[in-house]
Amino acid sequence: MVLDRKENLLQRLEFVRFYAGWVKSMPNEVWSKQQAMLINSMMENARNFMLSGEEYLESKKNRKRFWVKLDETEEVE
């Protein structure tokens, strides 16, 4: 699948404008509660990530694919 960078950028900008308008139209209590839920879920996801920070950075540096070992004989991508 080839990504169209310009189209992707335009879609992201459209969403940012939409979200900024929504935030401006809502009371602080509403949007800050949703923002907190988003941040909390991202932090939870980071805690459950299977690689350490160092392993992740090394994988980005080397551009290698990592395998998650399920047991001694089976590996998956």
C-alpha positions in Angstrom: 0.0 0.0 0.0 1.5 3.3 -1.0 0.6 6.2 1.2 -0.1 9.6 -0.3 1.8 11.9 2.1 0.0 15.0 0.9 -3.5 13.4 1.3 -2.5 12.1 4.8 -1.3 15.6 5.8 -4.6 17.2 4.6 -6.6 14.6 6.5 -4.7 15.2 9.7 -5.0 19.0 9.4 -8.7 18.6 8.8 -9.1 16.6 11.9 -7.0 19.1 14.0 -9.3 21.9 12.8 -12.4 19.8 13.6 -11.1 18.9 17.0 -10.0 22.5 17.8 -13.5 23.7 16.9 -15.1 21.0 19.1 -12.8 21.9 22.1 -13.7 25.6 21.7 -17.4 24.7 21.7 -17.4 22.5 24.8 -17.1 23.4 28.5 -13.6 22.7 30.0 -15.0 19.9 32.1 -16.2 17.9 29.1 -13.1 18.1 26.8 -10.6 17.9 29.7 -12.2 14.7 30.9 -11.9 13.2 27.4 -8.3 14.4 27.1 -7.5 12.7 30.4 -9.0 9.4 29.2 -6.9 9.6 26.0 -3.7 10.3 27.9 -4.4 7.6 30.5 -5.1 5.0 27.7 -1.9 6.0 26.0 0.1 5.6 29.2 -1.5 2.2 29.9 -0.6 1.1 26.4 3.0 2.2 26.9 3.2 0.2 30.1 1.9 -2.9 28.3 4.3 -2.5 25.3 6.4 -5.6 24.9 9.7 -3.8 24.2 11.6 -1.7 26.6 12.4 1.9 25.6 16.0 0.8 24.8 14.8 -2.1 22.7 12.4 0.0 20.8 15.0 2.7 20.0 17.4 0.0 18.9 14.8 -1.5 16.6 14.2 1.9 15.0 18.0 2.5 14.7 18.6 -0.8 13.0 15.3 -1.0 11.1 15.1 -4.7 12.0 11.9 -6.7 12.5 11.5 -8.1 16.0 9.9 -11.4 16.8 7.9 -12.1 19.9 8.7 -15.5 21.2 5.6 -17.4 22.3 7.5 -20.4 23.6 10.8 -22.3 22.9 9.7 -23.6 19.5 7.2 -21.0 18.1 7.8 -17.5 16.9 5.5 -15.0 15.3 5.9 -11.7 13.5 
